[in-house]
Amino acid sequence: MRAFAYARTTQVRDALNLVAQHDGARFLAGGTNLVDLMKAGVESPARLVDIRSLALHEIDGTPDGGLVIGATATNSAVAADAQVRSRYPALSQAILAGASGQLRNMATVGGNLLQRTRCAYFADPSEPCNKRVPGSGCSAFNGSNHNHAILDWTEHCVATHPSDMAVPLTAFDAVVRYETLDGIGTIPLSEFYLPVGDRPDRETALPDGALITAVEVPAAAVARRSRYRKVRERASYAFATVSLAAALDVEHGVVRDVRLALGGVAARPWRARLAESALRGGPATAERISAAADVEFAAAEPLRDNAYKVTLARNLIEAVLTELAADAGEERNG
């Protein structure tokens, strides 16, 4: 690990100034991703500005039933929060499915959203990687790609976004709040992550030097009937092979609202809007659910070793939505 300067502050404005004053400075919260990459020689910030003492850790309900989650709230705190568990159960389930308890105790909301989209080649400086060295090539494209993207990839990068938390936040139309020296701004999470394009090293639309201060989760009645399901290669501490955040509101057998977002299939959390549109307003039957999954993955382009992900993702949508529809029927009959 290369030498770096370190500073700590309790004020957002001071943190922004400390980063702006030093080329190559980075914010440090839990450090569960950044510090690992520093140890591997992948990241080498000249200065770390510790923001753990900023007053950005609160989780507050809004009058209409939404939430505002502070950027330095730990993953563990968010997963355990009573409002999160009752209003957005899929969000709590997703966090608990990610990493280990020790990491969740350190990792923060802002840091989770900003963790690098990566695969094993990214963390190996001996291998070409366009995310690490733009223009050097993508080792995974013709290499080991069994757990890589099936949607929206380019030959420049086929890695998938690793966050579990970001998947339900995408399904529930979350908005990222940030602050710069020029003022306060917001970005819908649907626009936060950039398409891969030919510069996969550019991952988010966050302005240079900006600090995430909170995540707004709008009120959504359907979110109370939500579920997160993660398929992975081992029982714990593994990125998703495919994951799904799903919410379903059914009345008299007809889908009034549905939210679907997938992890493990693209370089960003994937909102399954085509499947949502195919389901909304129609009967919540197995046939329609299956047809909706087909519509969503009609444009899938598997790599050499990961065509199985298309079937896996389809089956996951069918299984979770069928369970949610059955639950809705039981509630109505009860």
Disulfide bonds with the S-S distance in Angstrom:
none
